[in-house]
């Protein structure tokens, strides 16, 4: 039970996008995994693709690859550019402002449930 809480509260700070799954990881603040936001009339299996593979040669989003699956407002949120200040992606704990995980923070999180 605790481990599922930890997994649900992990979030990614995207640097180069090589390690963050575009559809299944939590990388857009306050949105959660994009797979949960997909709008379609049929059931589709979303492949594991990394954030950096959804960019074109100029580093801009390849909208044609995914815009038909996401709601309009979410497309606006997804205009977030990759953070070139960070050379790599980093995982953080979404239940703390500083994104740092500790056993105490997990315990405190469980107390409020």
N, CA, C and O atoms as a MOPAC input file, in Angstrom:
PM7 MOZYME 1SCF
protein

 N      0.82400 1    -1.18600 1     0.00000 1
 C      0.00000 1     0.00000 1     0.00000 1
 C      0.87300 1     1.25600 1     0.00000 1
 O      0.60400 1     2.19300 1    -0.75200 1
 N      1.90500 1     1.28600 1     0.82600 1
 C      2.78100 1     2.46000 1     0.88100 1
 C      3.52000 1     2.62400 1    -0.43800 1
 O      3.65400 1     3.74200 1    -0.93700 1
 N      4.00700 1     1.51400 1    -1.01400 1
 C      4.75000 1     1.59600 1    -2.26400 1
 C      3.88500 1     2.18400 1    -3.37800 1
 O      4.38500 1     2.96600 1    -4.18700 1
 N      2.61200 1     1.83100 1    -3.43900 1
 C      1.73400 1     2.39900 1    -4.46500 1
 C      1.56600 1     3.89700 1    -4.26200 1
 O      1.45600 1     4.64000 1    -5.23700 1
 N      1.54300 1     4.35700 1    -3.00200 1
 C      1.48200 1     5.80100 1    -2.73400 1
 C      2.73600 1     6.49900 1    -3.25300 1
 O      2.66400 1     7.58400 1    -3.83000 1
 N      3.88000 1     5.86400 1    -3.04200 1
 C      5.14000 1     6.44000 1    -3.51500 1
 C      5.11300 1     6.54400 1    -5.03300 1
 O      5.41600 1     7.60000 1    -5.58800 1
 N      4.75600 1     5.46900 1    -5.70200 1
 C      4.72700 1     5.48000 1    -7.16500 1
 C      3.76300 1     6.52400 1    -7.71700 1
 O      4.06300 1     7.19000 1    -8.70800 1
 N      2.61300 1     6.66600 1    -7.07900 1
 C      1.62400 1     7.64200 1    -7.55200 1
 C      2.07600 1     9.07900 1    -7.36300 1
 O      1.57200 1     9.97500 1    -8.04000 1
 N      3.00900 1     9.31500 1    -6.46400 1
 C      3.44200 1    10.67700 1    -6.17900 1
 C      4.80900 1    11.02400 1    -6.74400 1
 O      5.35900 1    12.07900 1    -6.43000 1
 N      5.35700 1    10.15400 1    -7.56500 1
 C      6.60800 1    10.48000 1    -8.23200 1
 C      6.31300 1    11.40200 1    -9.39900 1
 O      5.31500 1    11.23000 1   -10.09800 1
 N      7.16400 1    12.36100 1    -9.60600 1
 C      7.02500 1    13.24500 1   -10.75800 1
 C      8.40800 1    13.49900 1   -11.34500 1
 O      9.41400 1    13.45700 1   -10.63700 1
 N      8.44000 1    13.75700 1   -12.61900 1
 C      9.69600 1    13.96300 1   -13.32000 1
 C      9.93200 1    15.43700 1   -13.60700 1
 O      9.01500 1    16.17000 1   -13.97600 1
 N     11.16600 1    15.85100 1   -13.43300 1
 C     11.62600 1    17.14000 1   -13.94400 1
 C     12.36500 1    16.79500 1   -15.22100 1
 O     13.40100 1    16.13200 1   -15.19200 1
 N     11.83500 1    17.24300 1   -16.32500 1
 C     12.39100 1    16.85900 1   -17.61700 1
 C     13.59600 1    17.73100 1   -17.94300 1
 O     13.52500 1    18.95900 1   -17.93300 1
 N     14.68900 1    17.06500 1   -18.22900 1
 C     15.90500 1    17.74100 1   -18.68400 1
 C     16.03500 1    17.51000 1   -20.17700 1
 O     15.54900 1    18.30700 1   -20.98000 1
 N     16.68900 1    16.42200 1   -20.55100 1
 C     16.85800 1    16.11100 1   -21.96600 1
 C     15.73100 1    15.22600 1   -22.51500 1
 O     15.62500 1    15.05000 1   -23.72900 1
 N     14.90100 1    14.67600 1   -21.64600 1
 C     13.76400 1    13.86800 1   -22.07600 1
 C     14.09500 1    12.44500 1   -22.48100 1
 O     13.22600 1    11.74800 1   -23.00300 1
 N     15.32700 1    11.98600 1   -22.25900 1
 C     15.74400 1    10.64000 1   -22.66400 1
 C     15.14800 1     9.53400 1   -21.78800 1
 O     15.04500 1     8.39100 1   -22.23500 1
 N     14.75800 1     9.84900 1   -20.56100 1
 C     14.31900 1     8.81800 1   -19.62100 1
 C     12.85200 1     8.90600 1   -19.21500 1
 O     12.36500 1     8.04300 1   -18.48600 1
 N     12.15200 1     9.91700 1   -19.66700 1
 C     10.77200 1    10.14400 1   -19.23900 1
 C      9.80500 1     9.63500 1   -20.30800 1
 O      9.85500 1    10.06400 1   -21.46100 1
 N      8.94000 1     8.72800 1   -19.91400 1
 C      7.94600 1     8.16800 1   -20.82500 1
 C      6.87000 1     9.22000 1   -21.08300 1
 O      6.20900 1     9.68200 1   -20.15400 1
 N      6.70200 1     9.59000 1   -22.33700 1
 C      5.76600 1    10.64700 1   -22.72600 1
 C      4.35200 1    10.37100 1   -22.25000 1
 O      3.68800 1    11.27000 1   -21.73300 1
 N      3.87800 1     9.13600 1   -22.41800 1
 C      2.49600 1     8.80400 1   -22.09100 1
 C      2.27900 1     8.35400 1   -20.66100 1
 O      1.24200 1     8.66300 1   -20.07500 1
 N      3.23700 1     7.62700 1   -20.07500 1
 C      2.96600 1     6.92100 1   -18.82900 1
 C      3.60200 1     7.51800 1   -17.58000 1
 O      3.21800 1     7.14500 1   -16.47100 1
 N      4.54800 1     8.41900 1   -17.71700 1
 C      5.16300 1     9.04100 1   -16.54100 1
 C      4.48400 1    10.36800 1   -16.21300 1
 O      3.88500 1    11.00500 1   -17.08000 1
 N      4.58500 1    10.76800 1   -14.96200 1
 C      4.02500 1    12.03000 1   -14.49000 1
 C      5.08900 1    13.11600 1   -14.67100 1
 O      6.01400 1    13.21600 1   -13.86500 1
 N      4.96100 1    13.92900 1   -15.72700 1
 C      5.98300 1    14.93900 1   -15.99300 1
 C      5.41700 1    16.32700 1   -16.23200 1
 O      6.18100 1    17.28800 1   -16.32500 1
 N      4.11000 1    16.46000 1   -16.33500 1
 C      3.48800 1    17.78000 1   -16.46100 1
 C      2.79800 1    18.06800 1   -15.12800 1
 O      1.86800 1    17.35600 1   -14.74800 1
 N      3.24600 1    19.10700 1   -14.41300 1
 C      2.68500 1    19.39000 1   -13.08700 1
 C      1.15800 1    19.49400 1   -13.09800 1
 O      0.57000 1    20.10800 1   -13.98800 1
 N      0.53800 1    18.88800 1   -12.10500 1
 C     -0.90300 1    18.92900 1   -11.87700 1
 C     -1.73200 1    18.26500 1   -12.97800 1
 O     -2.93500 1    18.50900 1   -13.07600 1
 N     -1.10700 1    17.43800 1   -13.79900 1
 C     -1.83000 1    16.74400 1   -14.86100 1
 C     -1.79500 1    15.23700 1   -14.65000 1
 O     -2.80000 1    14.56000 1   -14.86800 1
 N     -0.66800 1    14.71000 1   -14.23600 1
 C     -0.49800 1    13.26900 1   -14.11500 1
 C     -0.08100 1    12.68800 1   -15.45400 1
 O      0.20000 1    13.43100 1   -16.39400 1
 N     -0.03800 1    11.36600 1   -15.54800 1
 C      0.35700 1    10.74800 1   -16.81800 1
 C     -0.59900 1    11.14300 1   -17.94600 1
 O     -1.81500 1    11.18100 1   -17.75700 1
 N     -0.04100 1    11.43400 1   -19.10800 1
 C     -0.87300 1    11.82900 1   -20.24200 1
 C     -1.79800 1    10.70300 1   -20.68800 1
 O     -2.85600 1    10.96000 1   -21.26300 1
 N     -1.40700 1     9.46200 1   -20.42700 1
 C     -2.25600 1     8.32500 1   -20.82400 1
 C     -3.64200 1     8.41000 1   -20.19500 1
 O     -4.61700 1     7.92900 1   -20.77100 1
 N     -3.73200 1     9.01900 1   -19.01800 1
 C     -5.03100 1     9.16300 1   -18.34700 1
 C     -5.86400 1    10.29100 1   -18.94900 1
 O     -7.04900 1    10.41500 1   -18.63800 1
 N     -5.26800 1    11.10300 1   -19.79600 1
 C     -5.95700 1    12.25000 1   -20.37900 1
 C     -6.38400 1    12.02200 1   -21.82600 1
 O     -7.03200 1    12.88100 1   -22.42500 1
 N     -6.02700 1    10.87700 1   -22.38600 1
 C     -6.30300 1    10.60500 1   -23.79400 1
 C     -7.80000 1    10.61600 1   -24.06400 1
 O     -8.58700 1    10.03700 1   -23.31600 1
 N     -8.17500 1    11.28600 1   -25.14500 1
 C     -9.57100 1    11.37400 1   -25.56600 1
 C     -9.70900 1    10.58900 1   -26.86600 1
 O     -9.17300 1    10.98400 1   -27.90200 1
 N    -10.42400 1     9.48700 1   -26.80100 1
 C    -10.64700 1     8.66700 1   -27.98800 1
 C    -11.92700 1     7.85900 1   -27.79000 1
 O    -12.34500 1     7.60700 1   -26.66000 1
 N    -12.53500 1     7.46100 1   -28.88700 1
 C    -13.76600 1     6.68200 1   -28.80800 1
 C    -13.48800 1     5.18500 1   -28.80100 1
 O    -14.40800 1     4.38000 1   -28.66000 1
 N    -12.22200 1     4.81000 1   -28.95300 1
 C    -11.86500 1     3.39700 1   -28.94300 1
 C    -10.66100 1     3.19200 1   -28.03200 1
 O     -9.92100 1     4.13100 1   -27.74300 1
 N    -10.47800 1     1.97300 1   -27.59100 1
 C     -9.39000 1     1.64400 1   -26.68400 1
 C     -8.09200 1     1.46700 1   -27.47200 1
 O     -8.03200 1     0.65400 1   -28.39500 1
 N     -7.06700 1     2.21600 1   -27.11600 1
 C     -5.79000 1     2.08600 1   -27.81400 1
 C     -4.68100 1     1.81500 1   -26.80200 1
 O     -4.74600 1     2.24600 1   -25.65100 1
 N     -3.68100 1     1.10300 1   -27.25400 1
 C     -2.50300 1     0.85800 1   -26.42600 1
 C     -1.47000 1     1.91500 1   -26.79000 1
 O     -1.02800 1     1.99900 1   -27.93600 1
 N     -1.09700 1     2.70600 1   -25.81900 1
 C     -0.11300 1     3.75800 1   -26.06700 1
 C      1.29200 1     3.18200 1   -25.90200 1
 O      1.60000 1     2.58700 1   -24.86900 1
 N      2.13000 1     3.35000 1   -26.89400 1
 C      3.47000 1     2.77600 1   -26.82000 1
 C      4.34600 1     3.52000 1   -25.81800 1
 O      4.06300 1     4.66100 1   -25.45100 1
 N      5.39600 1     2.86700 1   -25.38900 1
 C      6.37800 1     3.52200 1   -24.52600 1
 C      7.28700 1     4.34800 1   -25.43300 1
 O      8.09400 1     3.80500 1   -26.18700 1
 N      7.14400 1     5.65500 1   -25.34600 1
 C      7.99600 1     6.57700 1   -26.10200 1
 C      8.50500 1     7.63100 1   -25.13400 1
 O      7.79700 1     8.04200 1   -24.21500 1
 N      9.71500 1     8.05300 1   -25.34500 1
 C     10.30500 1     9.03300 1   -24.44600 1
 C     10.00400 1    10.44500 1   -24.92800 1
 O      9.80400 1    10.68300 1   -26.11900 1
 N      9.97700 1    11.36600 1   -23.98900 1
 C      9.62000 1    12.75600 1   -24.27800 1
 C     10.46100 1    13.30800 1   -25.42400 1
 O      9.93000 1    13.98100 1   -26.30800 1
 N     11.75200 1    13.03600 1   -25.42200 1
 C     12.61000 1    13.60600 1   -26.46600 1
 C     12.28100 1    13.08000 1   -27.86100 1
 O     12.58600 1    13.74400 1   -28.85200 1
 N     11.66500 1    11.90400 1   -27.95800 1
 C     11.32000 1    11.37100 1   -29.27500 1
 C     10.06300 1    12.02000 1   -29.84700 1
 O      9.71300 1    11.78100 1   -31.00300 1
 N      9.38700 1    12.83400 1   -29.05000 1
 C      8.19000 1    13.53400 1   -29.52000 1
 C      8.52300 1    14.94700 1   -30.00200 1
 O      7.63300 1    15.77700 1   -30.18900 1
 N      9.80600 1    15.20400 1   -30.19700 1
 C     10.27000 1    16.49800 1   -30.69700 1
 C     10.78000 1    16.34200 1   -32.12200 1
 O     11.23800 1    15.27000 1   -32.52000 1
 N     10.69300 1    17.43400 1   -32.88900 1
 C     11.25000 1    17.40100 1   -34.23500 1
 C     12.73200 1    17.78800 1   -34.19100 1
 O     13.29500 1    17.96900 1   -33.11200 1
 N     13.34500 1    17.91100 1   -35.33300 1
 C     14.78100 1    18.21200 1   -35.42500 1
 C     15.13400 1    19.57600 1   -34.82900 1
 O     16.28600 1    19.81700 1   -34.46900 1
 N     14.14700 1    20.46700 1   -34.72600 1
 C     14.37900 1    21.80100 1   -34.16800 1
 C     14.08500 1    21.87800 1   -32.66900 1
 O     14.19200 1    22.94800 1   -32.07000 1
 N     13.71500 1    20.75000 1   -32.06200 1
 C     13.41100 1    20.73500 1   -30.63800 1
 C     12.00500 1    21.19000 1   -30.30500 1
 O     11.70800 1    21.48600 1   -29.14800 1
 N     11.12900 1    21.25300 1   -31.31000 1
 C      9.73300 1    21.64400 1   -31.10500 1
 C      8.87200 1    20.38500 1   -31.08200 1
 O      9.25100 1    19.35600 1   -31.64000 1
 N      7.71600 1    20.47300 1   -30.43500 1
 C      6.83000 1    19.31100 1   -30.33900 1
 C      6.37700 1    18.85100 1   -31.71700 1
 O      6.04700 1    19.67000 1   -32.57500 1
 N      6.36400 1    17.54800 1   -31.92400 1
 C      5.82300 1    16.93500 1   -33.14400 1
 C      4.33000 1    16.72900 1   -32.92200 1
 O      3.87500 1    15.60900 1   -32.68800 1
 N      3.58300 1    17.80700 1   -32.99700 1
 C      2.15600 1    17.79700 1   -32.65900 1
 C      1.37300 1    16.73900 1   -33.40900 1
 O      0.45600 1    16.13900 1   -32.84900 1
 N      1.71700 1    16.50000 1   -34.65700 1
 C      0.95500 1    15.54600 1   -35.46300 1
 C      0.95700 1    14.14500 1   -34.85400 1
 O      0.04200 1    13.36000 1   -35.10300 1
 N      1.96900 1    13.82900 1   -34.06600 1
 C      2.08000 1    12.49500 1   -33.47200 1
 C      1.10000 1    12.26500 1   -32.33000 1
 O      0.79800 1    11.11800 1   -32.00000 1
 N      0.59400 1    13.34500 1   -31.71900 1
 C     -0.24500 1    13.13000 1   -30.53400 1
 C     -1.39300 1    14.10500 1   -30.34400 1
 O     -2.22600 1    13.86800 1   -29.46900 1
 N     -1.48900 1    15.17400 1   -31.10000 1
 C     -2.51700 1    16.18900 1   -30.82400 1
 C     -3.93100 1    15.65500 1   -30.93000 1
 O     -4.82200 1    16.15600 1   -30.24200 1
 N     -4.16700 1    14.66300 1   -31.76100 1
 C     -5.51100 1    14.10500 1   -31.92700 1
 C     -5.96700 1    13.29300 1   -30.70900 1
 O     -7.14000 1    12.93300 1   -30.61100 1
 N     -5.04600 1    13.00500 1   -29.78200 1
 C     -5.38500 1    12.19700 1   -28.61600 1
 C     -5.59300 1    13.00300 1   -27.33500 1
 O     -6.08600 1    12.46800 1   -26.34200 1
 N     -5.22300 1    14.27600 1   -27.35000 1
 C     -5.27200 1    15.06800 1   -26.12400 1
 C     -6.28700 1    16.20200 1   -26.21800 1
 O     -6.48200 1    16.76900 1   -27.29300 1
 N     -6.93900 1    16.53900 1   -25.09600 1
 C     -7.87700 1    17.66200 1   -25.08900 1
 C     -7.13500 1    18.97000 1   -25.39300 1
 O     -5.93500 1    19.08800 1   -25.14800 1
 N     -7.85700 1    19.92800 1   -25.92100 1
 C     -7.26800 1    21.20700 1   -26.32200 1
 C     -6.51700 1    21.88000 1   -25.17300 1
 O     -5.38100 1    22.31500 1   -25.36500 1
 N     -7.11800 1    21.97900 1   -23.98600 1
 C     -6.44500 1    22.65900 1   -22.87400 1
 C     -5.16000 1    21.95900 1   -22.47300 1
 O     -4.18800 1    22.61100 1   -22.09100 1
 N     -5.14800 1    20.64900 1   -22.55500 1
 C     -3.94000 1    19.91600 1   -22.21000 1
 C     -2.85300 1    20.15600 1   -23.24400 1
 O     -1.66900 1    20.15500 1   -22.90500 1
 N     -3.23000 1    20.35800 1   -24.49000 1
 C     -2.23300 1    20.67200 1   -25.51100 1
 C     -1.54700 1    21.99500 1   -25.19900 1
 O     -0.35800 1    22.16300 1   -25.47200 1
 N     -2.29300 1    22.93100 1   -24.62900 1
 C     -1.70400 1    24.21200 1   -24.25400 1
 C     -0.70500 1    24.00700 1   -23.11800 1
 O      0.38700 1    24.57300 1   -23.15100 1
 N     -1.06000 1    23.21300 1   -22.12000 1
 C     -0.14800 1    22.91100 1   -21.01500 1
 C      1.10100 1    22.21200 1   -21.52600 1
 O      2.19900 1    22.45300 1   -21.02500 1
 N      0.94100 1    21.36000 1   -22.50600 1
 C      2.05500 1    20.56900 1   -23.02100 1
 C      3.00700 1    21.37500 1   -23.89300 1
 O      3.96300 1    20.81800 1   -24.43400 1
 N      2.77000 1    22.65900 1   -24.03900 1
 C      3.70500 1    23.48000 1   -24.79700 1
 C      4.98700 1    23.71700 1   -24.02400 1
 O      5.91800 1    24.35000 1   -24.52300 1
 N      5.02800 1    23.21000 1   -22.81300 1
 C      6.22200 1    23.29500 1   -21.98600 1
 C      7.43100 1    22.77800 1   -22.76500 1
 O      7.40700 1    21.67400 1   -23.30800 1
 N      8.47600 1    23.58300 1   -22.81100 1
 C      9.69300 1    23.17200 1   -23.50100 1
 C     10.56100 1    22.35000 1   -22.56000 1
 O     10.44900 1    22.46400 1   -21.34000 1
 N     11.42700 1    21.52200 1   -23.13400 1
 C     12.35800 1    20.78100 1   -22.30900 1
 C     13.30400 1    21.76000 1   -21.64300 1
 O     13.63600 1    22.80100 1   -22.21000 1
 N     13.72900 1    21.43000 1   -20.45700 1
 C     14.58700 1    22.32100 1   -19.68400 1
 C     16.03900 1    22.05600 1   -20.03700 1
 O     16.63500 1    21.09400 1   -19.55200 1
 N     16.60800 1    22.90100 1   -20.87400 1
 C     17.98200 1    22.70400 1   -21.31800 1
 C     18.99400 1    22.97800 1   -20.21500 1
 O     20.17500 1    22.66700 1   -20.37300 1
 N     18.54700 1    23.56000 1   -19.08800 1
 C     19.45600 1    23.79400 1   -17.97300 1
 C     19.86500 1    22.48600 1   -17.31900 1
 O     20.94700 1    22.39800 1   -16.73800 1
 N     19.01200 1    21.46100 1   -17.40400 1
 C     19.28800 1    20.17500 1   -16.78100 1
 C     19.70300 1    19.18200 1   -17.86200 1
 O     18.93700 1    18.92500 1   -18.79100 1
 N     20.90700 1    18.62300 1   -17.75300 1
 C     21.36400 1    17.70800 1   -18.78500 1
 C     20.62400 1    16.36900 1   -18.77400 1
 O     20.55800 1    15.69100 1   -19.80000 1
 N     20.07400 1    15.98800 1   -17.63600 1
 C     19.36100 1    14.71700 1   -17.54900 1
 C     18.02100 1    14.91800 1   -16.85600 1
 O     17.77100 1    15.94700 1   -16.23000 1
 N     17.17500 1    13.92000 1   -16.98400 1
 C     15.88200 1    13.93100 1   -16.31400 1
 C     16.09000 1    13.55400 1   -14.85100 1
 O     17.03600 1    12.84300 1   -14.51400 1
 N     15.20200 1    14.03400 1   -13.98900 1
 C     15.30100 1    13.71000 1   -12.56400 1
 C     13.91900 1    13.40100 1   -12.02700 1
 O     12.94600 1    14.07600 1   -12.36100 1
 N     13.83900 1    12.38500 1   -11.20100 1
 C     12.56500 1    12.01200 1   -10.59500 1
 C     12.46600 1    12.69400 1    -9.23500 1
 O     13.45600 1    12.82000 1    -8.51400 1
 N     11.26600 1    13.12700 1    -8.90100 1
 C     11.04100 1    13.81500 1    -7.63100 1
 C      9.81700 1    13.27200 1    -6.92600 1
 O      9.02100 1    12.54400 1    -7.52000 1
 N      9.66700 1    13.62000 1    -5.67100 1
 C      8.55700 1    13.20400 1    -4.82300 1
 C      7.54000 1    14.32500 1    -4.82000 1
 O      7.79200 1    15.40100 1    -4.27700 1
 N      6.39000 1    14.07300 1    -5.42600 1
 C      5.37700 1    15.09900 1    -5.60700 1
 C      4.70400 1    15.59100 1    -4.34300 1
 O      3.98300 1    16.58800 1    -4.38300 1
 N      4.92000 1    14.91700 1    -3.21900 1
 C      4.26400 1    15.33200 1    -1.97700 1
 C      5.10100 1    16.28200 1    -1.14200 1
 O      4.70800 1    16.63200 1    -0.02900 1
 N      6.24000 1    16.70300 1    -1.65300 1
 C      7.08700 1    17.67700 1    -0.95300 1
 C      7.40800 1    18.81600 1    -1.91300 1
 O      7.65300 1    18.58800 1    -3.09700 1
 N      7.40700 1    20.03600 1    -1.39900 1
 C      7.68700 1    21.19700 1    -2.23400 1
 C      9.06700 1    21.12000 1    -2.87600 1
 O      9.24800 1    21.55700 1    -4.01200 1
 N     10.03900 1    20.57000 1    -2.15800 1
 C     11.39200 1    20.48800 1    -2.71200 1
 C     11.61400 1    19.23500 1    -3.55700 1
 O     12.71900 1    19.01000 1    -4.05100 1
 N     10.57400 1    18.42100 1    -3.72500 1
 C     10.60400 1    17.20800 1    -4.54300 1
 C     11.51400 1    16.10700 1    -3.99600 1
 O     11.79300 1    15.14000 1    -4.70400 1
 N     11.97900 1    16.23200 1    -2.76000 1
 C     12.87700 1    15.23300 1    -2.18100 1
 C     12.09400 1    14.22800 1    -1.35300 1
 O     11.28700 1    14.59400 1    -0.49800 1
 N     12.34800 1    12.96400 1    -1.62300 1
 C     11.67000 1    11.88900 1    -0.90400 1
 C     12.40700 1    11.57800 1     0.39000 1
 O     13.63700 1    11.58800 1     0.44200 1
 N     11.63300 1    11.30200 1     1.43100 1
 C     12.18300 1    10.78100 1     2.67900 1
 C     11.13700 1     9.84200 1     3.26500 1
 O      9.95600 1     9.92400 1     2.92900 1
 N     11.57600 1     8.96400 1     4.12900 1
 C     10.63100 1     8.06400 1     4.79000 1
 C      9.62800 1     8.89000 1     5.58700 1
 O      8.44300 1     8.56000 1     5.62700 1
 N     10.09900 1     9.96200 1     6.22000 1
 C      9.21100 1    10.83400 1     6.99200 1
 C      8.14300 1    11.45500 1     6.09500 1
 O      6.97500 1    11.51000 1     6.48100 1
 N      8.52000 1    11.92100 1     4.91000 1
 C      7.53100 1    12.53400 1     4.01700 1
 C      6.49600 1    11.50100 1     3.56200 1
 O      5.31900 1    11.83100 1     3.41900 1
 N      6.92300 1    10.25900 1     3.33600 1
 C      5.97200 1     9.20000 1     2.97400 1
 C      5.04100 1     8.90000 1     4.15200 1
 O      3.84100 1     8.69700 1     3.96600 1
 N      5.59400 1     8.87300 1     5.34900 1
 C      4.80000 1     8.63900 1     6.55900 1
 C      3.77300 1     9.78000 1     6.72900 1
 O      2.59300 1     9.52700 1     6.97400 1
 N      4.22900 1    11.01500 1     6.59900 1
 C      3.32400 1    12.16500 1     6.72300 1
 C      2.22900 1    12.10900 1     5.66700 1
 O      1.07500 1    12.43300 1     5.94900 1
 N      2.58100 1    11.70400 1     4.46100 1
 C      1.59400 1    11.57600 1     3.39700 1
 C      0.52500 1    10.55100 1     3.76100 1
 O     -0.66600 1    10.79000 1     3.56000 1
 N      0.95100 1     9.41500 1     4.29600 1
 C      0.01900 1     8.36700 1     4.69700 1
 C     -0.89000 1     8.81700 1     5.83100 1
 O     -2.04500 1     8.39400 1     5.89700 1
 N     -0.39200 1     9.66500 1     6.72100 1
 C     -1.20100 1    10.13700 1     7.85200 1
 C     -2.41700 1    10.93200 1     7.39000 1
 O     -3.47500 1    10.86400 1     8.01700 1
 N     -2.27800 1    11.68000 1     6.30900 1
 C     -3.39000 1    12.51900 1     5.87300 1
 C     -4.39800 1    11.78600 1     5.00900 1
 O     -5.44100 1    12.34800 1     4.67400 1
 N     -4.11200 1    10.54400 1     4.64000 1
 C     -5.06700 1     9.77900 1     3.82600 1
 C     -6.24900 1     9.30100 1     4.64200 1
 O     -7.14200 1     8.64400 1     4.10700 1

